[in-house]
Amino acid sequence: MSPTGAVVVARDRVLPSTRVLSIVIIPFLLVAFVVLYFWPSADDTARLFAWRIVPGFTSMALASAYLGGAYFFLRAARAKQWHTVGGGFIPVALFASLMGIATITHWDKFIHTNVAFWLWATLYFTTPYSSSRYGTSIGASGRSPQRGTYYSRRAPRCYSARSESPRL
């Protein structure tokens, strides 16, 4: 039973592997937040981060994304029902994939002798796989007990293969 008294469907649960993934990622995100937010100057980021970030406000904006990610993974680690956090794993996988592509594209801009770079590269080359593996495939067809709705893998009818253009 959920805190609201609704019956929890077996597929609407967060698996232990998802909780472990969430708990493992949180410290990396918090360290990145602290480094980028409290030491935003280009000299500091060159010394403490994976690359030299100019101007300082850019590193603070990136820090806010890391803090938001830490909050999401904390919620995912503590969640009882999958439908409360499941939708967040797709954007995480997309963000990490794009950061991995950006890493390859701008390989020459990174400070390869810095430990932070190797942590960065490891995280952004493994997180897209792990977040999609432990995120999107778990509970994707689960039932939301509060609303009584079902998640579906089918596209909405207005975007079906038979239609020439979206119907609104």
Secondary structure, DSSP 8 states (H G I E B T S, - for coil): --TTS----TTSS--HHHHHHHHHHHHHHHHHHHHHHHS-SHHHHHHHSSB--SSHHHHHHHHHHHHHHHHHHHHHHH-SSGGGTGGGHHHHHHHHHHHHHHHHHTGGGB-TTSHHHHHHHHHHHHHHHHHIIIIITSSTT-EETTTTEE--SS--GGG-TT-SS---
